[in-house]
Amino acid sequence: MKTSDFLKEMYEFLEIESIPELKLDTNLRELEEFDSLTIMTLIVFAEKRFNKRFKATDFRKVETVKNLMNLGTIESN
């Protein structure tokens, strides 16, 4: 998948209107809207996008959009 497609899909899934543009280096934790609901939404997004289940611990190091993209390569149990 192209990075631009991933970013577009993520932007639409999160429905965050105040961000003019998501980039690979966008720090998700610095977003005004970042809260526990956003974390849950990101988990659902990643599970749907990558078609696999993740553990909460998989998201400990997710800070940027690129980190989130890299979750697709994590082997989860």
PDB file with one MODEL, atoms N, CA, C and O in Angstrom:
MODEL        1
ATOM      1  N   MET A   1       0.831  -1.176   0.000  1.00  0.00           N
ATOM      2  CA  MET A   1       0.000   0.000   0.000  1.00  0.00           C
ATOM      3  C   MET A   1       0.878   1.242   0.000  1.00  0.00           C
ATOM      4  O   MET A   1       1.895   1.305   0.691  1.00  0.00           O
ATOM      5  N   LYS A   2       0.474   2.208  -0.772  1.00  0.00           N
ATOM      6  CA  LYS A   2       1.200   3.466  -0.820  1.00  0.00           C
ATOM      7  C   LYS A   2       1.005   4.228   0.483  1.00  0.00           C
ATOM      8  O   LYS A   2      -0.045   4.150   1.122  1.00  0.00           O
ATOM      9  N   THR A   3       2.036   4.962   0.857  1.00  0.00           N
ATOM     10  CA  THR A   3       1.952   5.782   2.066  1.00  0.00           C
ATOM     11  C   THR A   3       0.799   6.767   1.975  1.00  0.00           C
ATOM     12  O   THR A   3       0.074   6.962   2.950  1.00  0.00           O
ATOM     13  N   SER A   4       0.623   7.384   0.828  1.00  0.00           N
ATOM     14  CA  SER A   4      -0.454   8.368   0.670  1.00  0.00           C
ATOM     15  C   SER A   4      -1.824   7.734   0.870  1.00  0.00           C
ATOM     16  O   SER A   4      -2.722   8.365   1.428  1.00  0.00           O
ATOM     17  N   ASP A   5      -1.993   6.494   0.420  1.00  0.00           N
ATOM     18  CA  ASP A   5      -3.263   5.791   0.622  1.00  0.00           C
ATOM     19  C   ASP A   5      -3.487   5.487   2.098  1.00  0.00           C
ATOM     20  O   ASP A   5      -4.598   5.635   2.608  1.00  0.00           O
ATOM     21  N   PHE A   6      -2.427   5.061   2.782  1.00  0.00           N
ATOM     22  CA  PHE A   6      -2.529   4.775   4.210  1.00  0.00           C
ATOM     23  C   PHE A   6      -2.918   6.034   4.975  1.00  0.00           C
ATOM     24  O   PHE A   6      -3.798   5.996   5.834  1.00  0.00           O
ATOM     25  N   LEU A   7      -2.262   7.147   4.663  1.00  0.00           N
ATOM     26  CA  LEU A   7      -2.542   8.408   5.346  1.00  0.00           C
ATOM     27  C   LEU A   7      -3.983   8.852   5.109  1.00  0.00           C
ATOM     28  O   LEU A   7      -4.655   9.304   6.036  1.00  0.00           O
ATOM     29  N   LYS A   8      -4.447   8.728   3.892  1.00  0.00           N
ATOM     30  CA  LYS A   8      -5.820   9.117   3.572  1.00  0.00           C
ATOM     31  C   LYS A   8      -6.815   8.239   4.336  1.00  0.00           C
ATOM     32  O   LYS A   8      -7.787   8.736   4.905  1.00  0.00           O
ATOM     33  N   GLU A   9      -6.561   6.944   4.341  1.00  0.00           N
ATOM     34  CA  GLU A   9      -7.440   6.000   5.032  1.00  0.00           C
ATOM     35  C   GLU A   9      -7.461   6.282   6.539  1.00  0.00           C
ATOM     36  O   GLU A   9      -8.518   6.249   7.170  1.00  0.00           O
ATOM     37  N   MET A  10      -6.298   6.557   7.097  1.00  0.00           N
ATOM     38  CA  MET A  10      -6.207   6.841   8.520  1.00  0.00           C
ATOM     39  C   MET A  10      -6.928   8.137   8.863  1.00  0.00           C
ATOM     40  O   MET A  10      -7.669   8.196   9.845  1.00  0.00           O
ATOM     41  N   TYR A  11      -6.717   9.160   8.072  1.00  0.00           N
ATOM     42  CA  TYR A  11      -7.348  10.458   8.289  1.00  0.00           C
ATOM     43  C   TYR A  11      -8.869  10.326   8.279  1.00  0.00           C
ATOM     44  O   TYR A  11      -9.553  10.891   9.132  1.00  0.00           O
ATOM     45  N   GLU A  12      -9.387   9.584   7.321  1.00  0.00           N
ATOM     46  CA  GLU A  12     -10.832   9.380   7.219  1.00  0.00           C
ATOM     47  C   GLU A  12     -11.354   8.542   8.378  1.00  0.00           C
ATOM     48  O   GLU A  12     -12.434   8.815   8.902  1.00  0.00           O
ATOM     49  N   PHE A  13     -10.605   7.532   8.780  1.00  0.00           N
ATOM     50  CA  PHE A  13     -11.038   6.653   9.855  1.00  0.00           C
ATOM     51  C   PHE A  13     -11.096   7.400  11.185  1.00  0.00           C
ATOM     52  O   PHE A  13     -12.041   7.230  11.955  1.00  0.00           O
ATOM     53  N   LEU A  14     -10.092   8.220  11.452  1.00  0.00           N
ATOM     54  CA  LEU A  14     -10.030   8.945  12.715  1.00  0.00           C
ATOM     55  C   LEU A  14     -11.013  10.112  12.776  1.00  0.00           C
ATOM     56  O   LEU A  14     -11.390  10.557  13.860  1.00  0.00           O
ATOM     57  N   GLU A  15     -11.422  10.601  11.618  1.00  0.00           N
ATOM     58  CA  GLU A  15     -12.356  11.727  11.540  1.00  0.00           C
ATOM     59  C   GLU A  15     -11.885  12.930  12.350  1.00  0.00           C
ATOM     60  O   GLU A  15     -12.677  13.567  13.045  1.00  0.00           O
ATOM     61  N   ILE A  16     -10.612  13.234  12.261  1.00  0.00           N
ATOM     62  CA  ILE A  16     -10.054  14.392  12.950  1.00  0.00           C
ATOM     63  C   ILE A  16      -9.980  15.535  11.946  1.00  0.00           C
ATOM     64  O   ILE A  16      -9.180  15.510  11.011  1.00  0.00           O
ATOM     65  N   GLU A  17     -10.805  16.510  12.151  1.00  0.00           N
ATOM     66  CA  GLU A  17     -10.933  17.592  11.180  1.00  0.00           C
ATOM     67  C   GLU A  17      -9.938  18.726  11.390  1.00  0.00           C
ATOM     68  O   GLU A  17      -9.693  19.498  10.463  1.00  0.00           O
ATOM     69  N   SER A  18      -9.364  18.846  12.571  1.00  0.00           N
ATOM     70  CA  SER A  18      -8.494  19.986  12.839  1.00  0.00           C
ATOM     71  C   SER A  18      -7.068  19.810  12.319  1.00  0.00           C
ATOM     72  O   SER A  18      -6.278  20.753  12.357  1.00  0.00           O
ATOM     73  N   ILE A  19      -6.732  18.618  11.836  1.00  0.00           N
ATOM     74  CA  ILE A  19      -5.395  18.386  11.298  1.00  0.00           C
ATOM     75  C   ILE A  19      -5.420  18.691   9.806  1.00  0.00           C
ATOM     76  O   ILE A  19      -6.140  18.037   9.052  1.00  0.00           O
ATOM     77  N   PRO A  20      -4.646  19.670   9.378  1.00  0.00           N
ATOM     78  CA  PRO A  20      -4.646  19.984   7.946  1.00  0.00           C
ATOM     79  C   PRO A  20      -4.085  18.849   7.096  1.00  0.00           C
ATOM     80  O   PRO A  20      -4.537  18.633   5.971  1.00  0.00           O
ATOM     81  N   GLU A  21      -3.100  18.123   7.629  1.00  0.00           N
ATOM     82  CA  GLU A  21      -2.495  17.046   6.857  1.00  0.00           C
ATOM     83  C   GLU A  21      -1.726  16.108   7.781  1.00  0.00           C
ATOM     84  O   GLU A  21      -0.926  16.555   8.604  1.00  0.00           O
ATOM     85  N   LEU A  22      -1.967  14.823   7.644  1.00  0.00           N
ATOM     86  CA  LEU A  22      -1.173  13.839   8.376  1.00  0.00           C
ATOM     87  C   LEU A  22       0.057  13.514   7.560  1.00  0.00           C
ATOM     88  O   LEU A  22      -0.013  13.380   6.338  1.00  0.00           O
ATOM     89  N   LYS A  23       1.181  13.388   8.237  1.00  0.00           N
ATOM     90  CA  LYS A  23       2.440  13.022   7.599  1.00  0.00           C
ATOM     91  C   LYS A  23       3.047  11.872   8.392  1.00  0.00           C
ATOM     92  O   LYS A  23       2.619  11.593   9.511  1.00  0.00           O
ATOM     93  N   LEU A  24       4.026  11.218   7.825  1.00  0.00           N
ATOM     94  CA  LEU A  24       4.666  10.098   8.512  1.00  0.00           C
ATOM     95  C   LEU A  24       5.256  10.498   9.855  1.00  0.00           C
ATOM     96  O   LEU A  24       5.262   9.702  10.794  1.00  0.00           O
ATOM     97  N   ASP A  25       5.752  11.724   9.953  1.00  0.00           N
ATOM     98  CA  ASP A  25       6.376  12.157  11.202  1.00  0.00           C
ATOM     99  C   ASP A  25       5.409  12.868  12.146  1.00  0.00           C
ATOM    100  O   ASP A  25       5.831  13.406  13.169  1.00  0.00           O
ATOM    101  N   THR A  26       4.108  12.878  11.812  1.00  0.00           N
ATOM    102  CA  THR A  26       3.125  13.474  12.716  1.00  0.00           C
ATOM    103  C   THR A  26       3.123  12.699  14.021  1.00  0.00           C
ATOM    104  O   THR A  26       2.912  11.487  14.036  1.00  0.00           O
ATOM    105  N   ASN A  27       3.359  13.410  15.118  1.00  0.00           N
ATOM    106  CA  ASN A  27       3.351  12.774  16.426  1.00  0.00           C
ATOM    107  C   ASN A  27       1.905  12.691  16.898  1.00  0.00           C
ATOM    108  O   ASN A  27       1.289  13.707  17.221  1.00  0.00           O
ATOM    109  N   LEU A  28       1.376  11.492  16.935  1.00  0.00           N
ATOM    110  CA  LEU A  28      -0.027  11.278  17.286  1.00  0.00           C
ATOM    111  C   LEU A  28      -0.331  11.720  18.709  1.00  0.00           C
ATOM    112  O   LEU A  28      -1.431  12.193  18.996  1.00  0.00           O
ATOM    113  N   ARG A  29       0.631  11.569  19.589  1.00  0.00           N
ATOM    114  CA  ARG A  29       0.425  11.923  20.994  1.00  0.00           C
ATOM    115  C   ARG A  29       0.351  13.437  21.209  1.00  0.00           C
ATOM    116  O   ARG A  29      -0.111  13.893  22.256  1.00  0.00           O
ATOM    117  N   GLU A  30       0.797  14.203  20.239  1.00  0.00           N
ATOM    118  CA  GLU A  30       0.742  15.656  20.348  1.00  0.00           C
ATOM    119  C   GLU A  30      -0.531  16.260  19.761  1.00  0.00           C
ATOM    120  O   GLU A  30      -0.748  17.468  19.848  1.00  0.00           O
ATOM    121  N   LEU A  31      -1.357  15.430  19.174  1.00  0.00           N
ATOM    122  CA  LEU A  31      -2.604  15.925  18.617  1.00  0.00           C
ATOM    123  C   LEU A  31      -3.535  16.356  19.741  1.00  0.00           C
ATOM    124  O   LEU A  31      -3.630  15.691  20.772  1.00  0.00           O
ATOM    125  N   GLU A  32      -4.208  17.454  19.537  1.00  0.00           N
ATOM    126  CA  GLU A  32      -5.140  17.970  20.537  1.00  0.00           C
ATOM    127  C   GLU A  32      -6.206  16.932  20.878  1.00  0.00           C
ATOM    128  O   GLU A  32      -6.633  16.829  22.028  1.00  0.00           O
ATOM    129  N   GLU A  33      -6.629  16.172  19.886  1.00  0.00           N
ATOM    130  CA  GLU A  33      -7.696  15.192  20.055  1.00  0.00           C
ATOM    131  C   GLU A  33      -7.218  13.875  20.644  1.00  0.00           C
ATOM    132  O   GLU A  33      -8.032  12.981  20.878  1.00  0.00           O
ATOM    133  N   PHE A  34      -5.912  13.728  20.894  1.00  0.00           N
ATOM    134  CA  PHE A  34      -5.373  12.458  21.358  1.00  0.00           C
ATOM    135  C   PHE A  34      -5.809  12.195  22.795  1.00  0.00           C
ATOM    136  O   PHE A  34      -5.480  12.947  23.712  1.00  0.00           O
ATOM    137  N   ASP A  35      -6.552  11.114  22.962  1.00  0.00           N
ATOM    138  CA  ASP A  35      -7.014  10.698  24.279  1.00  0.00           C
ATOM    139  C   ASP A  35      -7.240   9.190  24.241  1.00  0.00           C
ATOM    140  O   ASP A  35      -6.892   8.532  23.261  1.00  0.00           O
ATOM    141  N   SER A  36      -7.818   8.647  25.298  1.00  0.00           N
ATOM    142  CA  SER A  36      -8.009   7.194  25.361  1.00  0.00           C
ATOM    143  C   SER A  36      -8.927   6.699  24.243  1.00  0.00           C
ATOM    144  O   SER A  36      -8.736   5.594  23.736  1.00  0.00           O
ATOM    145  N   LEU A  37      -9.905   7.491  23.860  1.00  0.00           N
ATOM    146  CA  LEU A  37     -10.788   7.099  22.759  1.00  0.00           C
ATOM    147  C   LEU A  37     -10.015   7.045  21.440  1.00  0.00           C
ATOM    148  O   LEU A  37     -10.247   6.157  20.619  1.00  0.00           O
ATOM    149  N   THR A  38      -9.111   7.980  21.241  1.00  0.00           N
ATOM    150  CA  THR A  38      -8.284   7.981  20.030  1.00  0.00           C
ATOM    151  C   THR A  38      -7.402   6.741  19.997  1.00  0.00           C
ATOM    152  O   THR A  38      -7.213   6.139  18.940  1.00  0.00           O
ATOM    153  N   ILE A  39      -6.864   6.362  21.143  1.00  0.00           N
ATOM    154  CA  ILE A  39      -6.033   5.158  21.203  1.00  0.00           C
ATOM    155  C   ILE A  39      -6.852   3.937  20.797  1.00  0.00           C
ATOM    156  O   ILE A  39      -6.397   3.111  20.006  1.00  0.00           O
ATOM    157  N   MET A  40      -8.048   3.830  21.339  1.00  0.00           N
ATOM    158  CA  MET A  40      -8.909   2.696  20.982  1.00  0.00           C
ATOM    159  C   MET A  40      -9.241   2.720  19.489  1.00  0.00           C
ATOM    160  O   MET A  40      -9.267   1.676  18.838  1.00  0.00           O
ATOM    161  N   THR A  41      -9.491   3.904  18.958  1.00  0.00           N
ATOM    162  CA  THR A  41      -9.791   4.040  17.529  1.00  0.00           C
ATOM    163  C   THR A  41      -8.590   3.621  16.691  1.00  0.00           C
ATOM    164  O   THR A  41      -8.752   2.965  15.662  1.00  0.00           O
ATOM    165  N   LEU A  42      -7.386   3.993  17.120  1.00  0.00           N
ATOM    166  CA  LEU A  42      -6.176   3.599  16.400  1.00  0.00           C
ATOM    167  C   LEU A  42      -5.994   2.080  16.418  1.00  0.00           C
ATOM    168  O   LEU A  42      -5.565   1.490  15.427  1.00  0.00           O
ATOM    169  N   ILE A  43      -6.319   1.456  17.538  1.00  0.00           N
ATOM    170  CA  ILE A  43      -6.210   0.002  17.618  1.00  0.00           C
ATOM    171  C   ILE A  43      -7.183  -0.647  16.642  1.00  0.00           C
ATOM    172  O   ILE A  43      -6.812  -1.569  15.916  1.00  0.00           O
ATOM    173  N   VAL A  44      -8.415  -0.175  16.621  1.00  0.00           N
ATOM    174  CA  VAL A  44      -9.416  -0.717  15.691  1.00  0.00           C
ATOM    175  C   VAL A  44      -8.970  -0.480  14.251  1.00  0.00           C
ATOM    176  O   VAL A  44      -9.065  -1.375  13.412  1.00  0.00           O
ATOM    177  N   PHE A  45      -8.481   0.731  13.968  1.00  0.00           N
ATOM    178  CA  PHE A  45      -8.003   1.053  12.626  1.00  0.00           C
ATOM    179  C   PHE A  45      -6.900   0.080  12.209  1.00  0.00           C
ATOM    180  O   PHE A  45      -6.952  -0.490  11.119  1.00  0.00           O
ATOM    181  N   ALA A  46      -5.899  -0.110  13.078  1.00  0.00           N
ATOM    182  CA  ALA A  46      -4.771  -0.988  12.748  1.00  0.00           C
ATOM    183  C   ALA A  46      -5.233  -2.436  12.562  1.00  0.00           C
ATOM    184  O   ALA A  46      -4.770  -3.123  11.652  1.00  0.00           O
ATOM    185  N   GLU A  47      -6.134  -2.892  13.410  1.00  0.00           N
ATOM    186  CA  GLU A  47      -6.611  -4.269  13.289  1.00  0.00           C
ATOM    187  C   GLU A  47      -7.379  -4.480  11.991  1.00  0.00           C
ATOM    188  O   GLU A  47      -7.242  -5.521  11.349  1.00  0.00           O
ATOM    189  N   LYS A  48      -8.183  -3.499  11.604  1.00  0.00           N
ATOM    190  CA  LYS A  48      -8.911  -3.615  10.336  1.00  0.00           C
ATOM    191  C   LYS A  48      -7.960  -3.494   9.156  1.00  0.00           C
ATOM    192  O   LYS A  48      -8.058  -4.247   8.187  1.00  0.00           O
ATOM    193  N   ARG A  49      -7.048  -2.551   9.243  1.00  0.00           N
ATOM    194  CA  ARG A  49      -6.134  -2.285   8.128  1.00  0.00           C
ATOM    195  C   ARG A  49      -5.201  -3.461   7.869  1.00  0.00           C
ATOM    196  O   ARG A  49      -4.971  -3.841   6.721  1.00  0.00           O
ATOM    197  N   PHE A  50      -4.665  -4.033   8.947  1.00  0.00           N
ATOM    198  CA  PHE A  50      -3.668  -5.092   8.808  1.00  0.00           C
ATOM    199  C   PHE A  50      -4.263  -6.482   8.971  1.00  0.00           C
ATOM    200  O   PHE A  50      -3.556  -7.483   8.847  1.00  0.00           O
ATOM    201  N   ASN A  51      -5.550  -6.546   9.246  1.00  0.00           N
ATOM    202  CA  ASN A  51      -6.277  -7.815   9.360  1.00  0.00           C
ATOM    203  C   ASN A  51      -5.631  -8.754  10.380  1.00  0.00           C
ATOM    204  O   ASN A  51      -5.442  -9.940  10.108  1.00  0.00           O
ATOM    205  N   LYS A  52      -5.296  -8.220  11.542  1.00  0.00           N
ATOM    206  CA  LYS A  52      -4.777  -9.032  12.634  1.00  0.00           C
ATOM    207  C   LYS A  52      -5.040  -8.343  13.959  1.00  0.00           C
ATOM    208  O   LYS A  52      -5.316  -7.144  14.016  1.00  0.00           O
ATOM    209  N   ARG A  53      -4.949  -9.122  15.018  1.00  0.00           N
ATOM    210  CA  ARG A  53      -5.199  -8.611  16.366  1.00  0.00           C
ATOM    211  C   ARG A  53      -3.900  -8.085  16.961  1.00  0.00           C
ATOM    212  O   ARG A  53      -2.822  -8.624  16.713  1.00  0.00           O
ATOM    213  N   PHE A  54      -4.022  -7.033  17.743  1.00  0.00           N
ATOM    214  CA  PHE A  54      -2.872  -6.462  18.429  1.00  0.00           C
ATOM    215  C   PHE A  54      -3.122  -6.448  19.922  1.00  0.00           C
ATOM    216  O   PHE A  54      -4.266  -6.420  20.375  1.00  0.00           O
ATOM    217  N   LYS A  55      -2.048  -6.468  20.674  1.00  0.00           N
ATOM    218  CA  LYS A  55      -2.114  -6.313  22.117  1.00  0.00           C
ATOM    219  C   LYS A  55      -1.884  -4.835  22.432  1.00  0.00           C
ATOM    220  O   LYS A  55      -1.259  -4.117  21.653  1.00  0.00           O
ATOM    221  N   ALA A  56      -2.383  -4.399  23.553  1.00  0.00           N
ATOM    222  CA  ALA A  56      -2.179  -3.011  23.959  1.00  0.00           C
ATOM    223  C   ALA A  56      -0.688  -2.684  24.028  1.00  0.00           C
ATOM    224  O   ALA A  56      -0.285  -1.554  23.751  1.00  0.00           O
ATOM    225  N   THR A  57       0.123  -3.661  24.394  1.00  0.00           N
ATOM    226  CA  THR A  57       1.571  -3.435  24.492  1.00  0.00           C
ATOM    227  C   THR A  57       2.193  -3.122  23.134  1.00  0.00           C
ATOM    228  O   THR A  57       3.249  -2.491  23.073  1.00  0.00           O
ATOM    229  N   ASP A  58       1.554  -3.553  22.043  1.00  0.00           N
ATOM    230  CA  ASP A  58       2.063  -3.243  20.710  1.00  0.00           C
ATOM    231  C   ASP A  58       2.025  -1.748  20.425  1.00  0.00           C
ATOM    232  O   ASP A  58       2.736  -1.254  19.550  1.00  0.00           O
ATOM    233  N   PHE A  59       1.184  -1.028  21.176  1.00  0.00           N
ATOM    234  CA  PHE A  59       0.990   0.399  20.922  1.00  0.00           C
ATOM    235  C   PHE A  59       1.806   1.287  21.854  1.00  0.00           C
ATOM    236  O   PHE A  59       1.738   2.512  21.755  1.00  0.00           O
ATOM    237  N   ARG A  60       2.564   0.693  22.744  1.00  0.00           N
ATOM    238  CA  ARG A  60       3.363   1.490  23.683  1.00  0.00           C
ATOM    239  C   ARG A  60       4.339   2.426  22.985  1.00  0.00           C
ATOM    240  O   ARG A  60       4.539   3.563  23.414  1.00  0.00           O
ATOM    241  N   LYS A  61       4.943   1.942  21.909  1.00  0.00           N
ATOM    242  CA  LYS A  61       5.958   2.741  21.225  1.00  0.00           C
ATOM    243  C   LYS A  61       5.404   3.490  20.020  1.00  0.00           C
ATOM    244  O   LYS A  61       6.159   4.143  19.300  1.00  0.00           O
ATOM    245  N   VAL A  62       4.107   3.407  19.793  1.00  0.00           N
ATOM    246  CA  VAL A  62       3.512   4.121  18.666  1.00  0.00           C
ATOM    247  C   VAL A  62       3.359   5.589  19.034  1.00  0.00           C
ATOM    248  O   VAL A  62       2.524   5.955  19.860  1.00  0.00           O
ATOM    249  N   GLU A  63       4.167   6.408  18.413  1.00  0.00           N
ATOM    250  CA  GLU A  63       4.076   7.851  18.618  1.00  0.00           C
ATOM    251  C   GLU A  63       3.755   8.568  17.318  1.00  0.00           C
ATOM    252  O   GLU A  63       3.033   9.565  17.313  1.00  0.00           O
ATOM    253  N   THR A  64       4.289   8.061  16.224  1.00  0.00           N
ATOM    254  CA  THR A  64       4.104   8.735  14.944  1.00  0.00           C
ATOM    255  C   THR A  64       3.257   7.880  14.003  1.00  0.00           C
ATOM    256  O   THR A  64       3.005   6.703  14.262  1.00  0.00           O
ATOM    257  N   VAL A  65       2.832   8.488  12.924  1.00  0.00           N
ATOM    258  CA  VAL A  65       2.079   7.757  11.904  1.00  0.00           C
ATOM    259  C   VAL A  65       2.946   6.631  11.349  1.00  0.00           C
ATOM    260  O   VAL A  65       2.449   5.535  11.089  1.00  0.00           O
ATOM    261  N   LYS A  66       4.225   6.892  11.168  1.00  0.00           N
ATOM    262  CA  LYS A  66       5.132   5.858  10.654  1.00  0.00           C
ATOM    263  C   LYS A  66       5.188   4.667  11.606  1.00  0.00           C
ATOM    264  O   LYS A  66       5.183   3.519  11.162  1.00  0.00           O
ATOM    265  N   ASN A  67       5.242   4.931  12.917  1.00  0.00           N
ATOM    266  CA  ASN A  67       5.208   3.833  13.893  1.00  0.00           C
ATOM    267  C   ASN A  67       3.956   3.001  13.720  1.00  0.00           C
ATOM    268  O   ASN A  67       4.005   1.774  13.801  1.00  0.00           O
ATOM    269  N   LEU A  68       2.832   3.661  13.483  1.00  0.00           N
ATOM    270  CA  LEU A  68       1.572   2.956  13.290  1.00  0.00           C
ATOM    271  C   LEU A  68       1.619   2.104  12.032  1.00  0.00           C
ATOM    272  O   LEU A  68       1.160   0.962  12.038  1.00  0.00           O
ATOM    273  N   MET A  69       2.166   2.644  10.960  1.00  0.00           N
ATOM    274  CA  MET A  69       2.312   1.873   9.722  1.00  0.00           C
ATOM    275  C   MET A  69       3.162   0.628   9.942  1.00  0.00           C
ATOM    276  O   MET A  69       2.891  -0.431   9.376  1.00  0.00           O
ATOM    277  N   ASN A  70       4.184   0.769  10.762  1.00  0.00           N
ATOM    278  CA  ASN A  70       5.102  -0.342  11.015  1.00  0.00           C
ATOM    279  C   ASN A  70       4.462  -1.451  11.833  1.00  0.00           C
ATOM    280  O   ASN A  70       4.999  -2.558  11.888  1.00  0.00           O
ATOM    281  N   LEU A  71       3.326  -1.184  12.469  1.00  0.00           N
ATOM    282  CA  LEU A  71       2.633  -2.238  13.212  1.00  0.00           C
ATOM    283  C   LEU A  71       2.241  -3.397  12.295  1.00  0.00           C
ATOM    284  O   LEU A  71       2.106  -4.532  12.750  1.00  0.00           O
ATOM    285  N   GLY A  72       2.064  -3.119  11.044  1.00  0.00           N
ATOM    286  CA  GLY A  72       1.691  -4.157  10.103  1.00  0.00           C
ATOM    287  C   GLY A  72       2.726  -5.253   9.990  1.00  0.00           C
ATOM    288  O   GLY A  72       2.421  -6.347   9.515  1.00  0.00           O
ATOM    289  N   THR A  73       3.952  -4.976  10.420  1.00  0.00           N
ATOM    290  CA  THR A  73       5.024  -5.968  10.334  1.00  0.00           C
ATOM    291  C   THR A  73       5.236  -6.700  11.643  1.00  0.00           C
ATOM    292  O   THR A  73       6.049  -7.622  11.707  1.00  0.00           O
ATOM    293  N   ILE A  74       4.511  -6.301  12.709  1.00  0.00           N
ATOM    294  CA  ILE A  74       4.658  -6.949  14.022  1.00  0.00           C
ATOM    295  C   ILE A  74       3.934  -8.287  14.025  1.00  0.00           C
ATOM    296  O   ILE A  74       2.801  -8.390  13.554  1.00  0.00           O
ATOM    297  N   GLU A  75       4.575  -9.281  14.542  1.00  0.00           N
ATOM    298  CA  GLU A  75       3.951 -10.586  14.713  1.00  0.00           C
ATOM    299  C   GLU A  75       3.272 -10.604  16.068  1.00  0.00           C
ATOM    300  O   GLU A  75       3.943 -10.561  17.099  1.00  0.00           O
ATOM    301  N   SER A  76       1.960 -10.666  16.078  1.00  0.00           N
ATOM    302  CA  SER A  76       1.216 -10.729  17.339  1.00  0.00           C
ATOM    303  C   SER A  76       0.685 -12.130  17.576  1.00  0.00           C
ATOM    304  O   SER A  76       0.437 -12.883  16.635  1.00  0.00           O
ATOM    305  N   ASN A  77       0.517 -12.467  18.834  1.00  0.00           N
ATOM    306  CA  ASN A  77      -0.036 -13.776  19.198  1.00  0.00           C
ATOM    307  C   ASN A  77      -1.523 -13.698  19.333  1.00  0.00           C
ATOM    308  O   ASN A  77      -2.170 -14.701  19.635  1.00  0.00           O
TER     309      ASN A  77
ENDMDL
END
